[in-house]
Amino acid sequence: MSFRQPSVLPGFGLTFGFTTFFLSAIVLLPLAALALAAASLHWSDFVHVVLSPRALGSYRLSFGASFLAAAINLVFGLIIAWTLVRYEFPGRGLIDALIDMPFALPTAVSGIALTTVFAHNGWIGRYLEPWGVKVAYTWVGVTLALTLISMPFAVRAVQPALLEVQRDLEEAAETLGAGRIYVFRRIILPAVLPALLTGFTLAFARALGEYGSVIFIAGNLPMKTEITPLLIVIHLEEFDYHGAAALGVVMLGFSFVVLLAINLLQAWGRRRHVRAAH
Amino acid sequence: MSITLDQVTKHYAGAPVVNDVSLDIGDGEFFVLLGPSGSGKSTLLRAIAGLSGVDHGRIALHGRDVTHVAARKRGVGLVFQNYALFRHMTVAENIEFALRVRHMRAGARRQRRQELLRLVALEGMDQRLPAQLSGGQQQRVAVARALAHKPEVLLLDEPFGALDAKIREELRRTIRQVQRELGITTVLVTHDQEEAFAMADRIGVMNLGRLLEMGAPHDLYSRPATRFVATFLGAANLILARRTPDGIQMGANTVAAAERSADVEEREVVAVVRPEEVEVAASREALSSGYLARGVVAEVVFTGALESLRVRLENGVQAPLLAQPDGAAGASLLVTRTQHEQRGFEIHPGQDVAIGVRRVHVLPTPLSSFTACAASPALADALSRQPLLAELAVRMKTRIAMRAEPQLGVPEAACAADGPFVGTTALASQTDCAHRAEWLLRRGAQDLLVLPEHAAVPQRVLIHWMGEGSRSATLAVSASVLRHLSAEAVYVGIFPQQSARVRAQHGMRDLLDARSEAQLAHGLEMRTELRFGDVAQELALRLAEAPAQMLIVGVTDLTRFAERFRGLLDGGQWPMLIVYRGSP
């Protein structure tokens, strides 16, 4: 590798230095501290903490609800992005701005708002109650909260990709005899698939780390509606720093594996294209 | 007929983008739609493909009315300027797309693909991705893809636009060859006249949404009917000349016209002289063609095979020159000379030369130039800056002369200015306008344009004539005006109220006759309407229905003219063009 590569920013050496420094100081160092804290725990204690039934229940909820939320956003994010990209209508700018609202809102506020609406006597919850559908204080509520806060990621990831799909391509397919569904399946979807996966990944990662909004609507029943981040906080409140760190490390490991898997999937998809070329 | 368009019209935001286009394209014909950007040619092509609907009119492919048939069921192949290849598919998958949609078996698909790849000379490229091909190769794939499902019609939307000159020529040849081999009816859209000449069996020239002229490349080039086609197809010197019994008089000298005209009336005409038809020599005696004037060489540009000159005219023809191909002002002629001519007579800037004209073509347009006529020079000058008049003059690349008539409108008074009325006379709309109009018409003005102070470019032109004697002239003038406007043409037939029932059938036939004459003789497409009542009253009612309208009215008889038209003319809101052809 050569450190002499012409570019606008001053010097590859300098920028590379900054990159490694910042990554280390902001990402790697705290993570290392976390791992170190967990490492100071005895192996049997570690296993006891991370494999306790309560912890296992929280993993299931955290990963399951996050995955579901990301999947929901995959579908609806695509539809929202499509509407915003393809149609001209009054108030489009407003809706476009609204997408980012979950970014700006303190997550606790979203949680409280959702609870107000979906509690058994809330605006919507009131009408769901007679049907036996309970949202607040169940895993449904958790999923709902996670869907809300991770939605912008899905939309914003797909939007530019949809902009790139030229109208011409659809029109070409149309003159060749393809119907709408065929055009969507064979032309539009393949073009936006990488962006969709990215959106899914971002939404999933965001949902996994979410804490503020969930604790209000979840009800936090151990084994049932308790997410892993909350369990970590509970450990902290009991001054069990090492236990908290142990759970943190497990989450970190899981997340890393999932994200890596999706990234590899994308890379594989890209490689397949290039290989098909030769 | 393979493709039949009947009065196809498409509006965008109220303005017609494609304006009443009717067209028949024969089996196996290579038709080129030529026009500047924004002329509506691409919109028309998309309408044929079914990618955009039409607001009015019908489209038929091979006798099947497809006006309301979806693009995917029309059986057309379309090639886009930017190729529009599916980037995530290989060449093979791209070409087989239409076959896969139709559930063709893999074996048959492969066979058809091989055939097509051979046709566009891309054998062995099956497994490449579009990104791995050059622009020219990508466009070949696009052509093969568009032909896969054996469409009855091939449509090409500026297919060479993104390619460099050498590749472009090669691809042109390939496409022409493929087209001949398959005998497929083809429509190509382009703004490049050279491309149109090279490929077309027939060219249709579009401007402002209207199909102006159609014909074989050579015919259009040598005998254009409109200013636009004359200047858009190659360079042209447009010269205001006078047709006399002896020939075409340009300035002091008369040159023979290229073709005999049935119209022998002596009047001002627009003459087209191609740069290659201009001859320059050291002296008048050395010219082998008709002498025009002397001139000074202003500019010499070497362009390879040809030498391009700009020659400033010195005597005789000065102001008459209208359009300069590059828009430069001043009375100068554009001349091109071959190497052979250059060797015979070497030329340097500043040199004094004699100019001859080998061939002159006269445009059939009745509108040659404008003369703003008012009671004083100051008023005439003000009138010449009226927005509609100024805009028309610019679009028609013609001049506005001024004529002061202090006695304008005074009964029995004679014309103050010398000479006959030349071209179209413009008059400001004001009180007593009807009398002034009659005054001018009785003293020799034939085409009179009456302009309200603020009238702008109209969006609809109503056409009517009183007396069959003025029908042909009115249609010719209307066609000429409408070529320069992005407006809808409506012929309004009006019959007296009491005879409504008796004349209704008769009236319908008159309308259809008028429409077909407009179409055949003047290339003008118009809508038709039938009304009953008093002519001036009905026209006023019709004009009041919408803003931005203009009226063209043919007149053969001036008795009670002022009285009848007072309502329309005196302080009127609408521009009105009166075409007067008195019966002999």
Interface residues (C-beta under 8 A of the other chain):
Chain A: Q166 D168 L169 E171 A172 A173 E174 T175 L176 G177 A178 G179 Y182 R186 I187 P190 A191 H273 A276 A277 H278
Chain B: A49 G50 L51 A70 A71 R72 K73 R74 V76 G77 L78 F80 N82 A84 F86 R87 H88 T90 F97 A98 V101 R102 Q127 R128 L129 A131 Q132 A142 R145 A146 A148 H149
